[in-house]
């Protein structure tokens, strides 16, 4: 603890580090300000009604609100948050595997990465246009379906435009352009934080969104159930954070030995290194994938004819089993989807065949394993083994709020699930970068 305080004092005493941290704080403050300013042309009374509906049990809206820092429930300038950029980045990563041109760009180094980043920006704007248009029509028609939490596809009476007379082309264009411009501005702010601050800008914006919900949620638990429940939940949150840190830092190090070679008049090689395989290689991406897939049945049931008995039965089953977070079917399906997507995304991130070929070309080998196909099979086997406990851990953390709701009737547990997983992961990454900055100046870091 004393060492950490000394390191913090050293950060404050170094001029350039202090300026970088202050710049990050300033940009986050701008982000939070934009998350509280409603978009033009919106009925403020309807916005207040939307916030009250979200506090009662938001279902899918709660997941989207997590990444917007509450801006969605206020239909603010940054209502879409950074979610379109996350979606765009995931799509580009997947397309890199199947489109040869993108794969060539990825192998071109910095030049290719700039091209991929540029197309990611274009795709982000396109997704933001689609999402903002969909939200405009959805919240004019009542907002049913998005709120989930037992509502099914029922009209909640939420019209953020204040009636049909105000829902015209000009008003829709203002709202759509405002929300899209807000997402583009957030994307620029995130890239600016990465360039001029410390840490990954997009991750820090998500971190600010997640952490901003903790005080309000804690006060709500205290008001409804008292300190007798809040204190044990805080203790559970601390235990969860310790477990997340342990798993996030956990890795399997595969040793790699390089043979000695004569290049000209010099002897090169003979060094040894290792390949670090993280236990949680995929991060929170499987949770995002699983939540999106789980939301599809709810979207599809909203277009079924309301006057048909079979359609009503389907809507009722989906609402009772795939929307209610305390449903056994919801917990099982959600958990299995997270585990499946963890393996899928890990396979995209780390290709054993490509890694084995790289080791062979560099004149390296894993001790006791022949280069080539045997190395590939060995890496694939190790990767599958360590992915399972990481996937199970992420699924358990993501399902913890649902389990508490089903067993202890705790409707809102803000200190568990994906929110803490994101917060701890971002802070660990930022501390690593601060550590590297301190070590460059011959100081000891936080993690020592």
N, C-alpha and C positions, 0 to 999 in steps of 0.2 A: 504494500500500500504506500509506504514512504517513498519507495523507488518510483512508483507511478506519479506521485505528486511532484517529485523532483523532475521527472521527465516533462510533466505538464508545465512546470515553471520554465524549463529550458525552451519549450516550444514558444511560450509567450515572450521570451527574451530574444529570440531570433527574429530579426526584422521581416525577412521575406516570408517565413512560415506564418508569422502573425498576420501579415497582410493577406496571405492566401486564405487563412481561416476566417478572417473578417469578411473577405469577399464572398466566401461560401455562405456565411450567416446572412449577409445582405441579400443575396439572391434568393435564399430560402424565405426571408421576410417578404420579398416581393411576391414570391409564389403564394405564400399564405394570404397576402392582401388580395391578390387576384382571385383566390378561392372563396372570398367572402363578398365579392361585388357581383350582384345578379346581372345577367345578360340583359341588354336593352329589349324592350317590348314584352316583358314578362310580368304577369300579375303577381305582385308580392304576397298577397293574401293566399293565393294558391301555393306559392313556394313554402309558406309556413305550414300549410296543410301537408305538403309533401314531406317536410322534415318530421312532422309528428307521425306520419304513417311509417316512415323509415325507422324511427326509434322503437316502434312496437314490434318489429321483427321483419327485417328487410329481405330475407332470402337472397336472391341473386343481386338485388340492389345493394345489399351490404357488401358483397364482394367487389362490385364496381366502385362503391363509395370508398372502399379501402384504398384504392389506387388513385382516387381523386381528392383525398383528404377532406371529405364532406362537401366538396364543391358541387357534386352532382345533385345532392339533395337540396341545394340552394340554386341550382341551375345557373351557376356563376360563370365568369369568363373562362375559367379553367375547369369547366364541368366534366369534360372528357378526360382530364388528367393526362398522364403519360401513357395510358393504356393503348392508344393507337400506335405509338412508337414501339411498344413492347410487342404488339401483335405483328407489326411490320417486320421487326427484327427476327422474330421467330419464323415468319414465312420465308424471309430471305435465307435464313440458315438452312431450312428444309429444302428450298429450291436449289441451293448450292450443291446439294448431293445429286439432284436429278437433271440439272441444266449444265451442259458442258462449258458454256461461256462463263457462267458464274464461277464454276470450279477453276477455270483458267485465271480469272480475276483474283481469286483467293490465293492462288499460287504465285501471283506477280508481286507480292509484298505490299509496300506502302501505296504504290500506284493503283494496284487492283483494289485495295481496301478503300481507297477514296471513291472509286467508281461504285463499289457496293454500298458505301455509305450514302452516296448521292441518290441511288435508286431506292434505298431505304427511306430517305426523306420524301421522295415522290410518293411512294406507297403509303407512307404515314399520312400525308395530306389527303390522299384518295380515301383511305379508311376513315379519317376524321370527317370528311364530307358525308360519307354514307352513314356513319353513326350519328352525327348531328341531325341529319335529315330524319333518320328513324326515330330519334328521341323527340324531335319536334312533333311529328305525327302521333307518336305514342302518348305523349303527355297532353296532347290536345284531345285524344280519344279516351282519356280516363286513367291511363297509366297502369291498367290491369295487366297482370302477367309478369311485369318486370319486378314488382314488389315481392311476388311470391309469398312465402310465409303464411300460407293458408288462403290466399286470395284466389288462386287458380287463374282464371282469365277474367275475373269479375271487374266491372267498371268501378273504380274507386272514387269517381267524381272529381278527379284532379285535372283541371284544364288550366295550364299555365299561361294560356293566351287570353283568358277572360271571356270566352264565348266564341261562337262561330263568326260573329261580325268582325272580330279582330284577327281571325285566322285567315289571312290573305297572303298573296304571293310576296308582297313587300315585307311583311312581318316575318314570314318564314325565311326569306333570304337574309334578313338582318341577323336572325338567331343562328342560322347555319353558318354564315360567314364569321360571326363573332366566335362561335365555339371552335370552328376550324382554325381561325387565326390564333385563338388561345392555345391550341395544341401546337401549332407551328412555333409560337413564342416560347412555349415550354421546352420544345425540342432545341431551340437555339440557346435557351438559358442552360439546359443540361450540358450541351457541348461547350459552352463558355466556362461552366464550372470545371469541366474536365481539363480544359486548356489552362485556365488561370488560377484554379483553386487546388484543392487536395481531394483525391478520390474520384470515383466515377460520378459524373453529374446526374445522369438518369437515375442511378441507384440512390443518390442522396435525395433527389426529389421524391422518390417513392418512400424513402425513409422518413422524410418530413411528413408525408401524407399519413403514414402508419402511426407515427408517434403522436401526431396531433389529436388522434382519437382517444388516447389513453386517459388523459385527465377527465374528460367528459364522461367516459364510460365508467371510470372508477367512482366518480361522484354519483352517477346514476345507481350503481350497485349499493353504495353507502346509503342513499336516500331510500331505496326500496327494501333492502335487507339488513342494513346496519353494518357496523364494524365487525360484528361477530362472524360475518361471512367474508367481508373484504380482506381482513388480515390473513385468514387461511389461503385465500386466492392469491394474495401477494406472495405468500411463501411458496405456493405451487409455481407461480410465475418465475421466481428466482431459481427454483429447481429445474424448470424447463430451460431457462437461459443457460445454466451450467451444462445441461445435457446437449443443447444445441452447439455451444462452443466446443465441447468435447468431440461431437460428431463432425462439425465443420472443419476442425483442424486435423481430424483423423485421415490418414492416408496410408496406402501400401506402397512402399518404395521397392521397385524392382531394379536390382543392380545391373549395370551395363558396363562391360569391359571393352576397351578399344585396343586393338593389336598395334604393336610397334611397326612403323613403316619408315623406310629411308626415302626422303624427298630431297633430291640434290645431294648436298653434303651434310644434311641434318637428319637426325633421328626424330620422328614425330610419333605421336600416339602413346600408348601404354597407360593412359589415364583411365580412371574409373569414375562413373557417375551413376545416377539412378533415374528411373521414370516414376514420378509421383502420381499415383492413382488415388484420387479422393474417394472417400466412402460415399459422400453425397456429391457425385459428379454432376448431376443435373440441376441442383439447386431447387428453386421453387417453380421451375417451368412445368413439371408434371402436374402441380396443383392448378396452374392456370389452364393447361390443356384439359384436365379432367373437369374443371368447373364449366368450361365452354361446352364440352360435349354433353354434360349433364343438363345444361340449360336448353339444348336443342329440342327435347321432347316438349318442354313447356312452350317454346315458340311455335312448334307445329300444332299443338292442341288449340292455340288461339285462333287458327284459321279454319278449324272444324265447324260445321254448321251447328248452331246452338239449338235448333229445333229438332234434332235427331237424338233419339234416346241412346243409341250406341256412342255417339259423339260425347254426350254428357257423361256416360260411363267411363270413356277413355280419359276425359278431362279430370274426372273425379279420382281415378286410379293414379294418374300422373301426379296430381296435386297431393294425394295422400302418401305416395311412396317415393317420388323423385323430387319433391319440393320441400316437404317437411324435413328439417335437418335432424329431428329425433327419430325418424323412421328407420327401422332395421334395414329395409331394402336400400334406402338412401345411403346409410353408413357402409353397407357391403359393396354397393356398386361404386360409390365414390372412392372407397379404399382400393378396390381392384383396378379402377381406372388410373389412379395415381401410380400404383406399382407398375402397371403396364406401360404408361407413358414415361416412367423413370428409365426403364430398359430401352424404350424407343429413342429418347433424347440422348441417353448415354452413348448409344450406338452411333448417333449422328456426330456427337462431340469427339469421340475417340474411336478411330478405325484401326483395329489390330493389324490388318493387312498392310495399311499404309505405314504404320509405325514400324512394323517388322522390316519392310522394304527400306525405310529410312536408316534404320540401324545397320542393315546389311551394306548399304551404299557407303556409309561412313566408316566401314571396317570394324564395326562393333558386334558384340554378341552378349547374350545373357549367359552367365556361367552355368554349365551343365545342360544348356539347351542349344541345339544346332540352329544356325541362321536359316531364315526362309520359312517354309510352312510350319515347322515345329515351333518356331518363335511366335508365329501368328496364332497357332492354336493355344499356346501357353498364355499369351496375353489375353486372348478371348476368354479362356477359362478363369483366369484371375479376375478379369473385369466382371464376369457374371457373378462370381462369388461375393465380391465386395459391393456390387450394386444392390443385391437383395437386402442386406441389413440397412443400407442407406435409404432404399425405397420404403421399407417397412417403417423406419423412423419418421420419414417425411409424412407418410400416410397417418401415422399415429398422432403426430403433432397437428396435422390439418383436421383430423377428426375429433380432436380433444373437445372443442366447444360442443359438437353434436353429442358426444358421449356424456358430457356434463349435463346437457339439456335433457337427455333421455333418462339419466339416472338420478340426478340431484335437482332437476327443474331449475337450473341456472340458465336463464335465457340469454345472457350477454356476458361472455368471458373474454374481455379485450386483451388479456395478457397471455393468450395462448393461440394456437393455430398458426396460420401463415403470417400473421402480423409480426409476432415475435421472431419467427424464422427469418423474415426479411430484415427486421431491425438489427438483429444480432449479426447476420451475415454482412450487412453493409458496414456496420461499425468495426467488425474484424478487419475487413478489407481496408478501411480508412486508417485504422491503427497500424496496419502493415506498411502503408505508404508513409505515414508519419515516422515510423521506425526507420525506414530506409533513408528518409531525409535527415534524421538525427545521426544515423551511423555515417552518413557522408561527411558529417561535421565532427566525427569522432566522439559522439555522445552515445550513451546507452539508451535503448528504446523502451517502450511500454511493455512489450511482450517478454522482456528479459526478467 
